[in-house]
Structures are given as C-alpha cells and as structure tokens.
Amino acid sequence: MPSVSPSLAAAMTHAATAVTEALERLLPHSDFAERKLFDAMRFGALGGGKRLRPFLVLNSAQLFGVREDCALRAAASVECVHCYSLVHDDLPAMDNADLRRGKPTAHKQFDEATAILAGDALLTIAFEILADPRTHEDPKVRCNLVAALAKASGANGMVGGQMLDLIAETSELDIGAITRLQRMKTGELIAFSAEAGGILGKASPQHLSALRAYAHDLGLAFQIIDDLLDTEGTEEETGKSVGRDAKAGKATFVTILGLERARHQAELLSEQAIRHLNVFDGRAKNLEDVARFVVDRKG
C-alpha cells in the first residue's frame, strides 16, 4: 500500500476487516455433497484484496448516520458481486488468468465448472443479503438498493462492460469507446458503492448525485491506474498476472494516451472526484483521501 495518512490507513483496515468478518458470517458452510461449491464461494470472496467498494459503502453511510451493521450488509453484498465478477473474469473463456490476489484463481484451485457456479452463487447471495430486513427496516430502501445494484452489475453496467472488453480484443476502440467500456465494467459498481450509503440514509437527490459523480470519476481514475499497472507493474506488486492487455492486443487508456498522459489524466480525475464532495463541507475526508490513494497505489 502506498503512503497514506494514518486516518485513511485505519479506516481502510477497519473496512477490510469488518467486511471480511461479515462475509465469514454470511457465506454458507455445509457438510452436504455441495460443500465444494461453498468452499469455492468462500475462496473467491475471502482471499483478501483492497475492499475498496465496501470502504466506499461504509464511509458514504457514515455521512448520513447509518448504523454500521446495516452498512456492513450492503458492503458485503457489493463485495460478493465484485468477487463473482473476478471469478468469472479469470475463466479461460474470459481473461484466462492463473493468479488473483497472489493466489491461484478459482478455476485453478477447483475447476472451471465449480468456478462458474461459485460466481453464480456469489451474485445471487448479494441480492439475498440486500433483500433481508436486517439490511434496512424500510422495504422501499431495500428495493432501491436491489434495483440500483442490479442496474450497476447487469447488461447496462458491469456485464455489458465485460462484453465490450471482449470486443476490444478484436476491434479498434477510440478513447470515447474505452471510457464508456470502463465506466460500465468498473465505474458502475464503484458508483453504486458510493451511492449505497446515501440510499441507506435516505439522502437528498443533491447528495446522491454528488456521491455518484464522485464515484464515476474515481472509477475511471482507478481503471487508468489498473492499465498502468498492467503495463508497468509486476505480479509481486499487483498480486495478479500482468501484461494481459498487451498480449490480447487490447486498446487501453495507456496504449492510446501513453504512460505520462494516462497518469496525468488519472490525477485530474482524482482531483475532480474530490471537488464533487464539497457539498459535504469537509465531512467526507476519508472519501477525499481514498481518491488520492487510488492514483498512488502499486497494486
């Protein structure tokens, strides 16, 4: 982790620990014949990672006085969706990756069919968690969360972005098309994560809009740095295979903009994301700091 303020480091550690403990409780155990599926789900979701999306949920929820136990359920839900996407992205039919978070990918640890089913199960349990009254006593709030996560993760969001990513292997994409791809594939789930705290807290449209605008810029900055790390980073630093985009012949922010311009663009997006938080009058310090963190990270 790059140098960060003690307060941000503590907040990120707290979020990562708390959501991992929540996932430990929420993900199923079994001694029945399907135990292999549950083991694969837990392998895919409990293997570490930055837990950036849960961090955004928890810290946006704090702005509106949401109880942490409720916010943690929403954070665990979005992390289940994120981890499902990683399990499926790593499959031979997609990125064909062998390494994730410094460990074998799920299809390498188990097998391809089990990895597919584990991803399916992580996706569906996310909505089971959100729909439970323990996430929020107001059914309208739960419905809003379910609808927003479904939109962010479906054909007009993350899954649609993954389809565009596959198309990018055989088609020339310009900077506009790549930006749209990354807004869908990465940005929509990050946007939901920041917005979820506002939905839980019944925030005003102005505050929800500010959180969403912040997260969209943050998501693009995050992806640009991911592209840079795929070009410049090592497996030891990133915990995953590198150089995959170049091998696949994909156009990325780096191939179009170059290393220096891409990094500068990520920095501009980070600064713009922070400006969207001005509406909170300095109460969103952790969200501001994490926008700086994403452009300095090495993994």
C-alpha positions in Angstrom: 0.0 0.0 0.0 1.4 3.5 -0.9 2.0 6.0 1.8 -1.4 7.2 3.2 -2.5 9.2 6.2 -2.8 7.3 9.4 -6.6 8.1 9.5 -7.1 6.7 6.0 -5.0 3.6 6.7 -7.0 3.0 9.8 -10.3 3.5 8.0 -9.3 1.2 5.2 -8.1 -1.5 7.6 -11.3 -1.3 9.6 -13.4 -1.6 6.4 -11.5 -4.5 5.1 -11.5 -6.4 8.4 -15.2 -5.6 9.1 -16.5 -6.7 5.7 -14.3 -9.9 5.7 -15.8 -10.8 9.1 -19.3 -10.1 7.7 -18.7 -12.3 4.7 -17.4 -15.0 7.0 -20.8 -14.9 8.8 -22.9 -14.5 5.6 -21.4 -17.0 3.3 -22.7 -20.6 3.7 -21.0 -23.6 5.3 -22.1 -27.1 4.6 -21.1 -30.7 5.1 -23.5 -31.8 2.4 -22.4 -33.0 -1.1 -22.4 -29.5 -2.5 -19.8 -28.4 0.0 -17.3 -27.9 -2.8 -19.4 -25.0 -4.1 -19.5 -23.3 -0.7 -15.7 -23.7 -0.4 -15.2 -22.1 -3.8 -17.5 -19.2 -2.9 -15.5 -18.6 0.2 -12.2 -19.0 -1.6 -13.3 -16.3 -4.2 -14.7 -13.9 -1.6 -12.3 -14.2 1.4 -9.0 -14.1 -0.4 -8.1 -10.5 0.6 -8.0 -7.5 -1.7 -8.3 -3.8 -1.1 -12.0 -4.0 -0.3 -12.4 -0.5 -1.9 -16.1 -0.9 -2.7 -17.0 -1.9 0.9 -14.9 1.1 2.1 -17.0 3.4 -0.1 -20.2 1.9 1.2 -19.2 2.3 4.8 -17.8 5.8 4.5 -20.7 7.1 2.5 -23.1 5.6 5.0 -21.3 7.4 7.9 -22.2 10.7 6.2 -25.9 10.0 6.9 -25.7 8.3 10.3 -26.5 4.8 9.0 -26.0 2.0 11.6 -22.8 0.2 10.8 -24.4 -3.3 11.0 -26.8 -2.2 8.2 -24.0 -0.6 6.1 -21.9 -3.7 6.5 -24.6 -5.9 5.0 -24.7 -3.6 2.0 -20.9 -3.6 1.8 -20.8 -7.4 1.9 -23.4 -7.5 -0.8 -21.4 -5.4 -3.2 -18.2 -7.3 -2.4 -20.0 -10.5 -3.3 -20.9 -9.1 -6.7 -17.3 -7.8 -7.2 -15.8 -11.1 -6.3 -18.2 -13.0 -8.6 -17.0 -10.8 -11.4 -13.4 -11.6 -10.7 -14.0 -15.3 -10.6 -15.8 -15.2 -13.9 -13.3 -12.7 -15.5 -10.4 -15.1 -14.7 -12.0 -18.0 -16.5 -10.4 -19.4 -19.7 -13.2 -18.1 -21.8 -12.5 -14.5 -20.5 -9.1 -13.4 -19.3 -7.7 -16.9 -18.7 -5.8 -15.8 -15.7 -3.8 -18.1 -13.3 -3.2 -15.6 -10.4 -5.5 -13.4 -8.4 -4.6 -11.6 -5.2 -1.4 -13.6 -5.1 -3.2 -16.9 -5.1 -4.4 -19.3 -7.8 -7.6 -18.2 -9.5 -10.8 -20.1 -8.5 -10.9 -22.3 -11.6 -7.2 -23.3 -11.0 -7.9 -24.0 -7.3 -11.0 -26.0 -8.0 -12.1 -26.5 -11.6 -13.8 -24.4 -14.3 -17.4 -25.7 -13.7 -17.1 -25.1 -10.0 -15.8 -21.6 -10.5 -18.7 -20.7 -12.8 -21.2 -22.0 -10.2 -19.4 -20.2 -7.4 -19.6 -16.9 -9.3 -23.3 -17.5 -9.9 -23.9 -18.2 -6.2 -21.9 -15.1 -5.1 -24.0 -12.9 -7.4 -27.3 -14.3 -6.2 -26.4 -14.2 -2.5 -25.7 -10.5 -2.9 -29.4 -9.8 -3.5 -30.5 -12.2 -0.8 -28.4 -10.1 1.6 -29.8 -6.8 0.4 -33.5 -8.0 0.4 -33.2 -9.1 4.1 -35.0 -6.8 6.6 -31.8 -6.7 8.6 -30.2 -4.6 5.9 -32.9 -1.9 6.4 -36.3 -1.9 8.1 -37.8 0.1 5.2 -38.8 -2.2 2.3 -38.6 0.7 -0.1 -35.0 1.3 0.8 -34.2 -2.4 0.3 -36.0 -2.3 -3.1 -34.0 0.8 -4.1 -30.7 -1.0 -3.1 -31.6 -4.1 -5.1 -32.7 -2.1 -8.2 -29.5 0.0 -8.1 -27.2 -2.9 -7.7 -29.0 -4.9 -10.4 -28.6 -2.0 -12.8 -24.9 -1.4 -11.9 -24.0 -5.1 -12.3 -26.1 -6.1 -15.3 -26.2 -5.6 -19.1 -26.1 -1.8 -18.9 -23.3 -1.9 -16.3 -20.6 -4.3 -15.4 -21.6 -7.3 -17.5 -22.2 -5.0 -20.6 -18.7 -3.5 -19.9 -17.2 -7.0 -19.9 -18.8 -7.7 -23.3 -17.2 -4.5 -24.6 -13.9 -5.7 -23.1 -14.1 -8.9 -25.1 -15.0 -7.0 -28.2 -11.9 -4.8 -27.6 -9.7 -7.8 -28.3 -10.7 -7.9 -31.9 -11.8 -4.3 -32.7 -10.1 -0.9 -32.6 -11.7 1.3 -29.9 -11.1 5.0 -29.6 -10.8 6.9 -26.3 -14.5 7.5 -26.1 -15.3 3.9 -26.5 -12.7 2.8 -23.9 -14.1 5.4 -21.5 -17.6 4.0 -21.9 -16.3 0.4 -21.5 -14.6 1.3 -18.3 -17.5 3.3 -16.9 -19.7 0.3 -17.4 -17.3 -2.5 -16.4 -15.7 -0.8 -13.4 -17.3 2.5 -12.8 -20.9 1.5 -12.3 -20.3 -0.9 -9.4 -18.0 1.7 -7.8 -20.7 4.3 -8.3 -23.2 2.0 -6.6 -20.8 1.5 -3.7 -20.6 5.2 -3.0 -24.3 5.8 -3.6 -25.4 2.9 -1.4 -24.7 4.7 1.8 -26.9 7.6 0.6 -29.7 5.1 -0.3 -29.5 3.6 3.2 -29.5 7.0 4.8 -32.4 8.3 2.6 -30.1 11.1 1.3 -31.3 14.1 -0.7 -31.1 13.9 -4.5 -28.3 16.5 -4.3 -26.2 14.3 -2.0 -26.9 11.2 -4.0 -25.9 13.0 -7.2 -22.6 14.2 -5.7 -21.7 10.7 -4.5 -22.4 9.3 -7.9 -20.4 11.9 -9.7 -17.5 11.4 -7.3 -17.5 7.7 -7.8 -17.7 7.8 -11.6 -14.5 10.0 -11.7 -12.9 7.8 -9.0 -13.8 4.6 -11.0 -12.1 6.0 -14.2 -9.0 7.1 -12.3 -8.9 3.6 -10.7 -9.1 1.9 -14.1 -6.4 4.1 -15.7 -4.1 3.1 -12.9 -5.0 -0.5 -13.4 -4.0 -0.1 -17.1 -0.7 1.5 -16.0 -0.1 -1.4 -13.5 -0.8 -4.0 -16.2 1.9 -2.3 -18.3 4.5 -1.3 -15.6 3.7 -3.4 -12.6 4.9 -6.9 -11.5 3.0 -9.9 -10.3 4.6 -9.4 -6.9 3.3 -5.9 -6.6 -0.2 -6.4 -8.1 -0.9 -10.0 -6.9 -2.2 -10.9 -10.4 -1.0 -11.6 -13.9 0.3 -8.5 -15.7 0.8 -7.7 -19.4 -2.5 -9.4 -20.3 -3.9 -6.4 -22.2 -0.8 -6.2 -24.4 -0.9 -9.9 -25.1 -4.6 -9.7 -26.1 -3.9 -6.7 -28.3 -6.4 -4.6 -26.4 -6.6 -0.8 -26.7 -6.4 0.8 -23.3 -6.0 4.2 -21.8 -2.3 3.6 -21.8 -2.0 2.5 -25.4 -3.9 5.5 -26.6 -2.7 8.2 -24.2 0.8 6.9 -23.4 2.1 6.4 -19.9 2.7 10.1 -18.9 -0.6 11.4 -20.2 -2.6 8.5 -18.8 -1.2 9.1 -15.3 -1.9 12.8 -15.6 -5.5 12.1 -16.6 -5.9 9.8 -13.6 -4.6 12.6 -11.3 -7.1 15.1 -12.9 -10.0 12.7 -12.4 -9.0 12.2 -8.8 -9.0 15.9 -8.2 -12.3 16.3 -9.9 -13.8 13.5 -7.8 -12.7 15.3 -4.7 -14.4 18.5 -5.8 -17.7 16.7 -6.1 -17.5 16.2 -2.3 -17.5 19.9 -1.5 -21.3 19.6 -0.8 -20.4 17.7 2.4 -18.5 20.6 3.9 -15.4 18.7 4.8 -17.2 15.7 6.4 -16.1 13.3 3.6 -12.4 13.3 4.4 -11.9 9.6 4.0 -13.6 9.6 0.6 -11.4 12.5 -0.4 -8.2 10.7 0.8 -9.1 7.4 -1.0 -9.4 9.3 -4.3 -5.8 10.3 -3.8 -4.8 6.8 -2.8 -6.1 5.1 -5.9 -3.7 7.1 -8.2 -0.7 6.3 -5.9 -1.3 2.6 -5.4 1.0 -0.1 -6.7 -1.4 -3.0 -6.6 
